[in-house]
Amino acid sequence: MTPKMTRTLGRSGIEVSALGLGCWAIGGPFWEGETPHGWGQVDDDESIRAIHAALEMGVTFFDTANVYGAGHSERVLAQALAGRRGQVVIATKFNAVFDETTRQVTGSDSSPAGIRKACQESLCRLETETIDLYQFHDNGFPPDQAGPVRDTLEDLVREGKIRAYGWSTDFPASAEYFAAGAHCTAVQAELNVLDDNPAIVAVCEKHDLGLINRGPLAMGLLTGKYKIGVKPSIDDVRGEKSPEWMKYFVDGQPNAAYLKKLDSVREILASGGRTIAQGALAWLWARSDKTIPIPGFRTVRQVQQNARAMEFGPLPEAQFREIEQVLGRLAA
């Protein structure tokens, strides 16, 4: 078993492993029209084996969303955690409306009634009585219109349907607004060694919020697997028909600008016996004591490699500072 490395999920007091698992990919393909939002085909049995491997290595935090695979990710996670619910912390998200049969995203619903309906459906798919962390899944929703969303989440806490809530957003104003809620405990934001977000880090540190890091490996670039000419599949969110917000891959190809950044810090990340990916996760732990990276996975091997990053712990200060200098974020 990997040595125990834990963090507290913001002001909730909930203890989680310092590394979580992002369960987007195990949902399999789903679309909005012809635009893919999944990560290609998956093997549910392998997904379940991978989750069991994570548990054996000390991972206790699992992040999903109702829309991943149009409900399929939540269902697979429930199967994998059967009989082990008390050992883990489950986070899921709401906002998208979708058809489970066609796997098409058909809209969104952040109304109080819509949130309650989505919550009940996720509770059923996850086969649990309470969701530990329930997250608003709309990055750019105007914070000045989010009052009813936050109020509904507070009601769900009082009713025992959820333990705490957060917002999956990259915008500090949104995080600040939710932080005023008594049971807001986390922000989920895109953050990795190639793509820092100092403003969102500052909000989380100011308000004692957990900072759940989506995209901790830059959608796969920080594994070192993707080079120019290596293309994801057509039903992959990184493929040729990727959504407009996809920046790490362009027209199905790795973004050359990000690959150049990676090349400049590759040796530092991989020092001390780490893989590049393990170094990238270590950078996140060194960045702030609020961070909880949630790398995605589809195989047992991916989970084992990422979980072993906990054996190394945060990147040493000297290496962290060297990376910041190389990337121009810190004066020499």
KAZI-V559530 format. One record per residue. SS is DSSP state (H for helix, E for strand, - for the rest). PSI is psi as a letter, one per 20 degrees, with the letter a starting at -180 (none if undefined). Layout:
ss->SS psi->PSI
ss->SS psi->PSI
//
This chain:
ss->- psi->p
ss->- psi->p
ss->- psi->q
ss->- psi->p
ss->- psi->o
ss->E psi->r
ss->E psi->q
ss->E psi->p
ss->- psi->n
ss->H psi->b
ss->H psi->j
ss->H psi->h
ss->- psi->i
ss->- psi->p
ss->E psi->p
ss->E psi->r
ss->E psi->q
ss->- psi->i
ss->E psi->p
ss->- psi->r
ss->E psi->p
ss->E psi->p
ss->- psi->k
ss->- psi->g
ss->H psi->h
ss->H psi->i
ss->H psi->h
ss->- psi->a
ss->- psi->q
ss->- psi->r
ss->E psi->r
ss->E psi->o
ss->- psi->c
ss->- psi->i
ss->E psi->p
ss->E psi->q
ss->- psi->j
ss->- psi->a
ss->E psi->k
ss->- psi->a
ss->- psi->q
ss->- psi->r
ss->- psi->o
ss->H psi->h
ss->H psi->g
ss->H psi->h
ss->H psi->g
ss->H psi->g
ss->H psi->h
ss->H psi->g
ss->H psi->g
ss->H psi->h
ss->H psi->h
ss->H psi->g
ss->H psi->g
ss->H psi->h
ss->- psi->j
ss->- psi->j
ss->- psi->p
ss->- psi->j
ss->E psi->p
ss->E psi->p
ss->E psi->p
ss->- psi->a
ss->- psi->q
ss->- psi->h
ss->- psi->i
ss->- psi->o
ss->- psi->k
ss->- psi->l
ss->- psi->i
ss->H psi->h
ss->H psi->g
ss->H psi->g
ss->H psi->g
ss->H psi->g
ss->H psi->g
ss->H psi->g
ss->H psi->g
ss->H psi->h
ss->- psi->j
ss->- psi->p
ss->- psi->i
ss->- psi->j
ss->H psi->h
ss->H psi->i
ss->H psi->i
ss->- psi->r
ss->E psi->p
ss->E psi->p
ss->E psi->p
ss->E psi->r
ss->E psi->r
ss->E psi->q
ss->- psi->g
ss->E psi->q
ss->E psi->p
ss->E psi->r
ss->E psi->o
ss->- psi->h
ss->- psi->g
ss->- psi->i
ss->- psi->k
ss->E psi->p
ss->E psi->p
ss->E psi->i
ss->E psi->b
ss->E psi->q
ss->- psi->o
ss->- psi->j
ss->- psi->q
ss->H psi->g
ss->H psi->h
ss->H psi->h
ss->H psi->g
ss->H psi->g
ss->H psi->g
ss->H psi->g
ss->H psi->g
ss->H psi->h
ss->H psi->h
ss->H psi->h
ss->H psi->g
ss->H psi->g
ss->H psi->h
ss->H psi->i
ss->- psi->l
ss->- psi->r
ss->- psi->i
ss->- psi->p
ss->E psi->p
ss->E psi->g
ss->E psi->o
ss->E psi->p
ss->E psi->p
ss->E psi->p
ss->- psi->m
ss->- psi->n
ss->- psi->g
ss->- psi->j
ss->- psi->p
ss->- psi->p
ss->H psi->h
ss->H psi->i
ss->H psi->j
ss->- psi->j
ss->H psi->g
ss->H psi->h
ss->H psi->g
ss->H psi->g
ss->H psi->g
ss->H psi->h
ss->H psi->h
ss->H psi->g
ss->H psi->g
ss->H psi->h
ss->H psi->g
ss->H psi->h
ss->- psi->i
ss->- psi->j
ss->- psi->h
ss->E psi->q
ss->E psi->h
ss->E psi->r
ss->E psi->r
ss->E psi->a
ss->E psi->p
ss->E psi->n
ss->- psi->q
ss->- psi->j
ss->- psi->p
ss->H psi->h
ss->H psi->h
ss->H psi->g
ss->H psi->g
ss->H psi->g
ss->H psi->g
ss->H psi->h
ss->H psi->h
ss->- psi->i
ss->- psi->p
ss->- psi->h
ss->- psi->j
ss->E psi->p
ss->E psi->i
ss->E psi->q
ss->E psi->p
ss->E psi->o
ss->E psi->q
ss->E psi->p
ss->- psi->p
ss->E psi->r
ss->- psi->h
ss->- psi->i
ss->E psi->m
ss->- psi->q
ss->- psi->m
ss->H psi->h
ss->H psi->g
ss->H psi->h
ss->H psi->g
ss->H psi->g
ss->H psi->g
ss->H psi->h
ss->H psi->h
ss->H psi->g
ss->H psi->j
ss->- psi->l
ss->- psi->q
ss->E psi->q
ss->E psi->n
ss->E psi->p
ss->E psi->o
ss->E psi->q
ss->- psi->k
ss->- psi->h
ss->- psi->k
ss->H psi->l
ss->H psi->k
ss->H psi->i
ss->H psi->h
ss->H psi->j
ss->H psi->i
ss->- psi->i
ss->- psi->h
ss->- psi->p
ss->- psi->r
ss->- psi->p
ss->- psi->i
ss->- psi->o
ss->- psi->p
ss->- psi->r
ss->- psi->r
ss->- psi->h
ss->- psi->j
ss->E psi->p
ss->- psi->i
ss->- psi->j
ss->- psi->a
ss->- psi->h
ss->- psi->k
ss->- psi->q
ss->- psi->r
ss->- psi->h
ss->- psi->i
ss->- psi->o
ss->- psi->i
ss->- psi->i
ss->E psi->p
ss->E psi->p
ss->- psi->k
ss->- psi->j
ss->E psi->q
ss->E psi->p
ss->- psi->o
ss->H psi->h
ss->H psi->g
ss->H psi->h
ss->H psi->h
ss->H psi->g
ss->H psi->g
ss->H psi->g
ss->H psi->h
ss->H psi->h
ss->H psi->j
ss->H psi->g
ss->H psi->h
ss->H psi->g
ss->H psi->h
ss->- psi->j
ss->H psi->r
ss->H psi->j
ss->H psi->j
ss->- psi->q
ss->- psi->r
ss->H psi->g
ss->H psi->g
ss->H psi->h
ss->H psi->h
ss->H psi->h
ss->H psi->h
ss->H psi->h
ss->H psi->g
ss->H psi->g
ss->H psi->h
ss->H psi->h
ss->H psi->g
ss->- psi->q
ss->- psi->j
ss->- psi->i
ss->E psi->q
ss->E psi->n
ss->E psi->q
ss->- psi->m
ss->- psi->q
ss->E psi->r
ss->- psi->q
ss->- psi->i
ss->- psi->r
ss->H psi->g
ss->H psi->g
ss->H psi->g
ss->H psi->g
ss->H psi->g
ss->H psi->g
ss->H psi->g
ss->H psi->h
ss->- psi->i
ss->H psi->h
ss->H psi->h
ss->H psi->h
ss->H psi->h
ss->- psi->a
ss->- psi->q
ss->- psi->p
ss->- psi->q
ss->H psi->g
ss->H psi->g
ss->H psi->h
ss->H psi->g
ss->H psi->h
ss->H psi->g
ss->H psi->g
ss->H psi->h
ss->H psi->g
ss->H psi->h
ss->- psi->j
ss->- psi->k
ss->- psi->i
ss->- psi->p
ss->- psi->q
ss->- psi->none
//
